[in-house]
Amino acid sequence: MTDPPSDTSLIDLLRVKQSPAAAQKIWERYFQRLVGLARKKLEGVPRRSFDEEDVALSAFDSFFRGVATGRRPATTPRW
């Protein structure tokens, strides 16, 4: 049995090869955690036209765009 790929190796695959499989793995690992974090941060804030999933989607959009343009996270995401 092989170990699952590290976050760093997935980010490298995403950056170098624009790998949809790497993007999917990152999504699977972190989307629910990020939604939970956003839920905590938004607790008590009146909801308007967005919710915690919108915040998570926006964060992922920024992350994936950044990787696509060559920006590399200073550390592994802690979502």
Contact map, one row per residue, 1 for C-alpha under 8 A:
1110000000000000000000000000000000000000000000000000000000000000000000000000000
1111000000000000000000000000000000000000000000000000000000000000000000000000000
1111100000000000000000000000000000000000000000000000000000000000000000000000000
0111110000000000000000000000000000000000000000000000000000000000000000000000000
0011111011000000000000000000000000000000000000000000000000000000000000000000000
0001111111000000000000000000000000000000000000000000000000000000000000000000000
0000111111100000000000000100000000000000000000000000000000000000000000000001000
0000011111110000000000000000000000000000000000000000000000000000000000000001000
0000111111111000000000000000000000000000000000000000000000000000000000000000000
0000111111111100000001101100000000000000000000000000000000000000000000000000000
0000001111111110000001000000000000000000000000000000000000000000001000000000000
0000000111111111000000000000000000000000000000000000000000000000000000000000000
0000000011111111111001000000000000000000000000000000000000000000000000000000000
0000000001111111111101100000000000000000000000000000000000000000001100000000000
0000000000111111111000000000000000000000000000000000000000000000001101000000000
0000000000011111110000000000000000000000000000000000000000000000000000000000000
0000000000001111111000000000000000000000000000000000000000000000000000000000000
0000000000001111111100000000000000000000000000000000000000000000000100000000000
0000000000001110111111100000000000000000000000000000000000000000000000000000000
0000000000000100011111110000000000000000000000000000000000000000000000000000000
0000000000000000001111111000000000000000000000000000000000000000000000000000000
0000000001101100001111111100000000000000000000000000000000000000000000000000000
0000000001000100001111111110000000000000000000000000000000000000000000000000000
0000000000000000000111111111000000000000000000000000000000000000000000000000000
0000000001000000000011111111100000000000000000000000000000000000000000000000000
0000001001000000000001111111111000000000000000000000000000000000000000000000000
0000000000000000000000111111111000000000000000000000000000000000000000000000000
0000000000000000000000011111111100000000000000000000000000000000000000000000000
0000000000000000000000001111111110000000000000000000000000000000000000000000000
0000000000000000000000000111111111000000000000000000000000000000000000000000001
0000000000000000000000000111111111100000000000000000000100000000000000000000000
0000000000000000000000000001111111110000000000000000000000000000000000000000000
0000000000000000000000000000111111111000000000000000000000000000000000000000001
0000000000000000000000000000011111111100000000000000000100000000000000000000001
0000000000000000000000000000001111111110000000000001101100000000000000000000000
0000000000000000000000000000000111111111000000000001000000000000000000000000000
0000000000000000000000000000000011111111100000000000000000000000000000000000001
0000000000000000000000000000000001111111110000000001101100000000000000000000000
0000000000000000000000000000000000111111111000000011000000000000000000000000000
0000000000000000000000000000000000011111111000000000000000000000000000000000000
0000000000000000000000000000000000001111111000000000000000000000000000000000000
0000000000000000000000000000000000000111111110000001000000000000000000000000000
0000000000000000000000000000000000000011111110000000000000000000000000000000000
0000000000000000000000000000000000000000011111000000000000000000000000000000000
0000000000000000000000000000000000000000011111100000000000000000000000000000000
0000000000000000000000000000000000000000000111110000000000000000000000000000000
0000000000000000000000000000000000000000000011111110000000000000000000000000000
0000000000000000000000000000000000000000000001111110000000000000000000000000000
0000000000000000000000000000000000000000000000111110000000000000000000000000000
0000000000000000000000000000000000000000000000111111111000000000000000000000000
0000000000000000000000000000000000000010000000111111111000000000000000000000000
0000000000000000000000000000000000110110010000000111111100000000000000000000000
0000000000000000000000000000000000100100000000000111111110000000000000000000000
0000000000000000000000000000000000000000000000000111111111000000000000000000000
0000000000000000000000000000000000100100000000000111111111100000000000000000000
0000000000000000000000000000001001100100000000000001111111110000000000000000000
0000000000000000000000000000000000000000000000000000111111111000000000000000000
0000000000000000000000000000000000000000000000000000011111111100000000000000000
0000000000000000000000000000000000000000000000000000001111111110000000000000000
0000000000000000000000000000000000000000000000000000000111111111000000000000000
0000000000000000000000000000000000000000000000000000000011111111100000000000000
0000000000000000000000000000000000000000000000000000000001111111110000000000000
0000000000000000000000000000000000000000000000000000000000111111111000000000000
0000000000000000000000000000000000000000000000000000000000011111111100000000000
0000000000000000000000000000000000000000000000000000000000001111111110000000000
0000000000000000000000000000000000000000000000000000000000000111111111110000000
0000000000100110000000000000000000000000000000000000000000000011111111111000000
0000000000000110010000000000000000000000000000000000000000000001111111100000000
0000000000000000000000000000000000000000000000000000000000000000111111100000000
0000000000000010000000000000000000000000000000000000000000000000011111110000000
0000000000000000000000000000000000000000000000000000000000000000011111111000000
0000000000000000000000000000000000000000000000000000000000000000011001111100000
0000000000000000000000000000000000000000000000000000000000000000001000111111100
0000000000000000000000000000000000000000000000000000000000000000000000011111000
0000000000000000000000000000000000000000000000000000000000000000000000001111100
0000001100000000000000000000000000000000000000000000000000000000000000001111110
0000000000000000000000000000000000000000000000000000000000000000000000001011111
0000000000000000000000000000000000000000000000000000000000000000000000000001111
0000000000000000000000000000010011001000000000000000000000000000000000000000111
